[in-house]
Amino acid sequence: MSAFCAVLVAAGQGTRFGMSKQFVSLAGKPVLRWSAEALLRAGAAPLLVVVAPGQEETCQTALQGLEGYRVVAGGPSRHDSVRSGLAALGADAPDLVLIHDAARPLLDAPVIEAVLGALEAAPAALPALPLTDTIKRAADGRVIETVPRDQLWRAQTPQGFHRHALMTALAAWSGDDPSDEVRVMEDAGHAVALVPGSARLLKLTHQEDLAMAEALVPRITLTGQGLDAHRWGPGESVWLCGVEIDHHQSLIGHSDADAGLHALTDAILGALGDGDIGDHFPPTDPRWKGAASDQFLVHALERLRARGGALVNVDVTLVCEQPRIKPHRAAMRQRLSELLGLDLARVSVKATTMEGMGFTGRGEGLFAQAIATITLPA
């Protein structure tokens, strides 16, 4: 693939969206980062990220850990921002340049490759999708014409150009702000190649578009397992799955010894490959002495959501001779449902005994096992 540079336009104010959409989280990552990662993976060098003046630091935070990009301030219009990005590329940048809107986050390699491939024979190229709906022209709420659609296409980005040809065309442009740079090349008389776009490259314009983009993110399903056991000791109640049960003994532990929540916390962390409860809440740390274990579970859930993950279902099994779990099972499921923000039908709590065998059978302690299923962006 030919060497190329790229300008990622992210200076919009998101008027219709209601906020600066380029910094909103999509599946655990800022919208802006999705496109930056895709362009850098494809080999963009350099990558110029154009943001509104004053948003440079926010952009650096959104792209933390990435290399090979520079941030520049844009102008009052998209057209001005593109000019700023092109100017910042420098004379030594490759002649092939891609210009992409950060509001189209689900960019993938095949589209980039198709656009660059078309530039081998044309000074400009853009990905586009044919219109499939019947098109009507209307005025004052009434249809006045059915428009033939066989020559109509939905333009997307990234749009590709021979940089020097684009710069010359921009210098000669005298019209109002163009909707895209292809319009400028058309006006200069350049041929523009059309390549297949992608339905995943939807543009985030309104809030509901974000939910559509979330649904289009490829995801993988992972399962984690957690185990925990505590011995019985003096006390008047026991905490299990976030519910306090009156009992003539308590479970002994550094925190409240809620074995059900501990096992479930480890199950979520295990599915994430993110260590175990002891890594995040060491028993040697006095802060967690007698602590309520629901905060451990919420922490694991926050770690999951920070990576764009979602919890699918959980299943907890409590192994003990006492206390009887069945009378409290509904309350346990309800509490877990509240803590996890999960529908009750996706929360299972079961109990069994060892029929007198082993440490639980002898009444020495209680054992809990949990399984959690999650999804993560692929």
Secondary structure in CASP SS format (residue, H / E / C, confidence):
PFRMAT SS
TARGET T0000
AUTHOR 0000-0000-0000
METHOD secondary structure of the structure
MODEL  1
M C 1.00
S C 1.00
A C 1.00
F C 1.00
C E 1.00
A E 1.00
V E 1.00
L E 1.00
V E 1.00
A E 1.00
A C 1.00
G C 1.00
Q C 1.00
G C 1.00
T C 1.00
R C 1.00
F C 1.00
G C 1.00
M C 1.00
S C 1.00
K H 1.00
Q H 1.00
F H 1.00
V C 1.00
S E 1.00
L E 1.00
A C 1.00
G C 1.00
K E 1.00
P E 1.00
V H 1.00
L H 1.00
R H 1.00
W H 1.00
S H 1.00
A H 1.00
E H 1.00
A H 1.00
L H 1.00
L H 1.00
R H 1.00
A H 1.00
G C 1.00
A C 1.00
A C 1.00
P C 1.00
L E 1.00
L E 1.00
V E 1.00
V E 1.00
V E 1.00
A C 1.00
P C 1.00
G C 1.00
Q C 1.00
E H 1.00
E H 1.00
T H 1.00
C H 1.00
Q H 1.00
T H 1.00
A H 1.00
L C 1.00
Q C 1.00
G C 1.00
L C 1.00
E C 1.00
G C 1.00
Y E 1.00
R E 1.00
V E 1.00
V E 1.00
A E 1.00
G C 1.00
G C 1.00
P C 1.00
S C 1.00
R H 1.00
H H 1.00
D H 1.00
S H 1.00
V H 1.00
R H 1.00
S H 1.00
G H 1.00
L H 1.00
A H 1.00
A H 1.00
L H 1.00
G C 1.00
A C 1.00
D C 1.00
A C 1.00
P C 1.00
D C 1.00
L E 1.00
V E 1.00
L E 1.00
I E 1.00
H E 1.00
D E 1.00
A C 1.00
A C 1.00
R C 1.00
P C 1.00
L C 1.00
L C 1.00
D C 1.00
A H 1.00
P H 1.00
V H 1.00
I H 1.00
E H 1.00
A H 1.00
V H 1.00
L H 1.00
G H 1.00
A H 1.00
L C 1.00
E C 1.00
A C 1.00
A C 1.00
P C 1.00
A E 1.00
A E 1.00
L E 1.00
P E 1.00
A E 1.00
L E 1.00
P E 1.00
L C 1.00
T C 1.00
D C 1.00
T C 1.00
I E 1.00
K E 1.00
R E 1.00
A E 1.00
A E 1.00
D C 1.00
G C 1.00
R E 1.00
V E 1.00
I E 1.00
E E 1.00
T E 1.00
V E 1.00
P C 1.00
R C 1.00
D C 1.00
Q C 1.00
L C 1.00
W E 1.00
R E 1.00
A E 1.00
Q C 1.00
T C 1.00
P C 1.00
Q E 1.00
G E 1.00
F E 1.00
H E 1.00
R H 1.00
H H 1.00
A H 1.00
L H 1.00
M H 1.00
T H 1.00
A H 1.00
L H 1.00
A H 1.00
A H 1.00
W C 1.00
S C 1.00
G C 1.00
D C 1.00
D C 1.00
P C 1.00
S C 1.00
D C 1.00
E H 1.00
V H 1.00
R H 1.00
V H 1.00
M H 1.00
E H 1.00
D H 1.00
A C 1.00
G C 1.00
H C 1.00
A C 1.00
V E 1.00
A E 1.00
L E 1.00
V E 1.00
P E 1.00
G C 1.00
S C 1.00
A C 1.00
R C 1.00
L C 1.00
L C 1.00
K C 1.00
L C 1.00
T C 1.00
H C 1.00
Q H 1.00
E H 1.00
D H 1.00
L H 1.00
A H 1.00
M H 1.00
A H 1.00
E H 1.00
A H 1.00
L H 1.00
V C 1.00
P C 1.00
R E 1.00
I E 1.00
T E 1.00
L E 1.00
T E 1.00
G E 1.00
Q E 1.00
G E 1.00
L E 1.00
D E 1.00
A E 1.00
H E 1.00
R E 1.00
W E 1.00
G E 1.00
P E 1.00
G C 1.00
E C 1.00
S E 1.00
V E 1.00
W E 1.00
L E 1.00
C C 1.00
G C 1.00
V E 1.00
E E 1.00
I E 1.00
D E 1.00
H C 1.00
H C 1.00
Q E 1.00
S E 1.00
L E 1.00
I C 1.00
G C 1.00
H C 1.00
S C 1.00
D C 1.00
A C 1.00
D C 1.00
A H 1.00
G H 1.00
L H 1.00
H H 1.00
A H 1.00
L H 1.00
T H 1.00
D H 1.00
A H 1.00
I H 1.00
L H 1.00
G H 1.00
A H 1.00
L H 1.00
G C 1.00
D C 1.00
G C 1.00
D C 1.00
I H 1.00
G H 1.00
D H 1.00
H H 1.00
F C 1.00
P C 1.00
P C 1.00
T C 1.00
D C 1.00
P H 1.00
R H 1.00
W H 1.00
K C 1.00
G C 1.00
A C 1.00
A C 1.00
S C 1.00
D H 1.00
Q H 1.00
F H 1.00
L H 1.00
V H 1.00
H H 1.00
A H 1.00
L H 1.00
E H 1.00
R H 1.00
L H 1.00
R H 1.00
A H 1.00
R C 1.00
G C 1.00
G C 1.00
A E 1.00
L E 1.00
V E 1.00
N E 1.00
V E 1.00
D E 1.00
V E 1.00
T E 1.00
L E 1.00
V E 1.00
C C 1.00
E C 1.00
Q C 1.00
P C 1.00
R C 1.00
I C 1.00
K H 1.00
P H 1.00
H H 1.00
R H 1.00
A H 1.00
A H 1.00
M H 1.00
R H 1.00
Q H 1.00
R H 1.00
L H 1.00
S H 1.00
E H 1.00
L H 1.00
L H 1.00
G C 1.00
L C 1.00
D C 1.00
L H 1.00
A H 1.00
R H 1.00
V E 1.00
S E 1.00
V E 1.00
K E 1.00
A E 1.00
T E 1.00
T C 1.00
M C 1.00
E C 1.00
G C 1.00
M C 1.00
G H 1.00
F H 1.00
T H 1.00
G H 1.00
R C 1.00
G C 1.00
E C 1.00
G E 1.00
L E 1.00
F E 1.00
A E 1.00
Q E 1.00
A E 1.00
I E 1.00
A E 1.00
T E 1.00
I E 1.00
T E 1.00
L E 1.00
P E 1.00
A C 1.00
END
